[in-house]
Amino acid sequence: KKRGRPDIPFESCSERTKRRKTEELRESTPVSVLSYATQMGLRAEGQSQASRLLKEITNTSPTRASKYRTAYKKSLEPEHRKPAEDALAVLVDGKSSCHQYDVIRTSAPEIFPSYKTVQAAKKLCYPKDINVTETYVVVTLQALLDHTVKRLLLKSLSHGDHDDDGSQDGNGDDDDDLSSHSENEFYL
């Protein structure tokens, strides 16, 4: 009868104890034999996919294991939600209705924002001074230009590709101020 501490199942042992218990086996047996024995053990337990994966990782290029590990870690990361502007682009490019967008969204709600959020992004695409009636739309050129510049600046700032050199025209010529001309309205 053995005296001392009772044996603990291998799976319950700490990493250090597992290394100590397998040290002799690892020193006396080549890695290729250990790998093959593990593959056969996995297959015998009905884990053929795990067996194939181990074979691919150990019998191919030295970088294969790191590629598998990177791909596995990436698969565990939560998918990031699309910005409302990108979802709006999908909606507009696909000429989708509200219902069609909601159908798309149900397949990946963690990626696509709600339709309400997309509507809010759409409202930001219109200039402030816009007059809409049943028969026409009027917008001043200055309001259109201001809005376009604002959106372009916001887009470039969000992507970090703006220049902070502070350069300006600086010619002091205010005669071409378009906001002072009433004929600078567009009828759409």
Order of alpha helices (4+ residues) and beta strands (2+ residues): alpha-alpha-alpha-alpha-alpha-alpha-alpha-beta-beta-alpha-beta
